[in-house]
Amino acid sequence: MTSTVPASLTRTAEGAALQAVLLDMDGTLVDTEGFWWDAEVEVFAELGHRLDEAWRDVVVGGPMTRSAGYLIDVTGADVTLDELTVLLNDRFEKRIGRGVPLMPGAARLLDELARHEVPAALVSASHRR
């Protein structure tokens, strides 16, 4: 994201202009992985369980069903996957509602794409409401 090549000059080997940019939100525009872990720690504390920091590497960046299922298995928490998914998404939404800082260069990238009229779309494996 530190490139100085204007988007309008970006070309493929065949010479076609850049048609669109697909952006993954987490790690590209914002860094929310810490927010997810914090939400998981808080929710499991309310359920009477303490999460081991070593489990963070297993769950961060993975799909919700895999991460939540893993945490239910290792903690023995008395909660269904569907219930936990709702709890985690609610807690995550509250955390990001207070604001999420952009990754370095993200604002500039979005500004450059808009300035050069390059369509951009957000893609994510995150839960959608």
N, C-alpha and C positions, 0 to 999 in steps of 0.2 A: 504494500500500500504506500510505499514511498517512491514509486516510479514518477518520473517527470514527463513521461510520454503522454501527450494529450489523447483523450479517448478517440477523437475524430481521426487521428492518424494511425490508430491500431488497425492492422490489416492481417488477414490470414495469408498463408503461402500462396493461395490462389488470387489474392488481391482484393477480396471482398471486404467491405467495411464492417466494423463491429455492429452486429444487429441488436444484441441485447446482452444484459449481464444478469446472471442469477447469483444471488448472495445468500449464504447461510448466515443466519442471524448470530448464533453463538460462536464466539471466537473470531468472527469477521467484523461484525458491526458492534456487538456488545459482548461482554464476558459475563454470562449468567451462571456458569457452572458452580461457582461458589454460592450463589443464591439458592440453587437447587439443594446443595448439600446442607446449607443452613436450615432450609425448610424441612428436609428429612430429619435432621437432628432434633429440631423443635417438635415435630409431630410425634416422633418416636418417644421423646421424653414425656410428652403428654400421655402416651400409651403405656408409660412405665418402663421404657427400655432405653439403654444408653448405646449409641452407635459407636463402634470401634473405628478409629481414624483409618485403619487399614482397609476397611470396606469401601472407603471413598473411591479408591482407584478402581474398584469393581463396578460401581454404580454410576460414577460421573461420566457423562457423555453417551450413555446408553439409552435405549428406549425405555419409556416409563414402565411398561409392563415387566420387562426384564429386571430393571432396577428395584422396583417395588416388590416384585415377587421374591427376589433374592433377599431383601431386607426382612420380609416376613419370615422367610425360611431360617435365616441366621439368628433372628431375635426370638422367634416363637411368638410374636405378637398376635393377639387375638383380634384380628381384623381381616376382612376379605380384601382381595386385590381391588375390587371395584370401590370399596369404602376408602381404602388407602389412597387410591388414585384421586378421588375427590378431595380428600384432606390435603394431599400434597399440592395439587393444583390450586386450591384455595389459598394455602399458605404462600405459595410461590407468587401468586397474583398480588397478594398484600405486600410482599417484599418489593417486587418490581414497581408497584404503584407509588413507591416513595422516590422512584427515579433510578435509572441505570446509566452509568457513564459510558460514553462511546469509546470504542477502542481507538488507539492513536491512528490518525489518518482516515477514520471512517467518515467524518463529516466532509472532509475534503473530497474523498472518493465520491460520495453522493452528490456533492455540489458539481464536481466535474462531469459526472454522468448527466445530470440535469442540464448543465450549461451546453453540453454537446448533443442534447436531445437523444441520449442513448437510453432506451427503455431498460428499467431494472425491476426485478421481482425478488421477493423474499421467499426462500425455500427453507423448510425446517422439518425435522422429525418430531418437533415438540407438539404437545397436545393443543388442539384448537377448540375454542368455545364459540 
